[in-house]
């Protein structure tokens, strides 16, 4: 009788261990790839009244660029400097992401509003997460009709990069 209880106990132990093994160790890691947080908008940095985006004013010579660098816990700090858009859009910008495998598409959206006769430079920044050390990823930036990228990189703790925007 004692051997039957031992046999049943050992069998239950094997079933429990195999169930734990399947659930925990062999399951794929579910990362929050594409998660965005801490979105900031500088607001209008310089207001200029012009008739087109190509202004002779000195502030129009600002170089638009995108910078990124690794920060803690699998996140990148992404900063987009010198975006030229219509004035009075301080709260009109948003960021969304689309993820296909290890390819992330970052979409900057601007609410459609009446277009005033002035332009401003804006800076946007946000944290983009879900990256794993040593994994290779591809980033694509989109806004309205322009697309930048693809940019491929391997995520490391000292990763940083930049991209000049030429429209």
Secondary structure, DSSP 4 states (H G I P E B T S, - for coil): -HHHHHHHHHHHHHHHHHHHHHHHTSSPP---TTEEEEEEE---S--EE-SSS---SGGGGPPPEEEEEEETTTEEEEEEEEEEEESS-TT-EEEEEEEETTEEEEEEEE------SEEEEEEEEEEEE---TT-EEEEEEEETTEEEEEEEEE--TT-EEEEE---
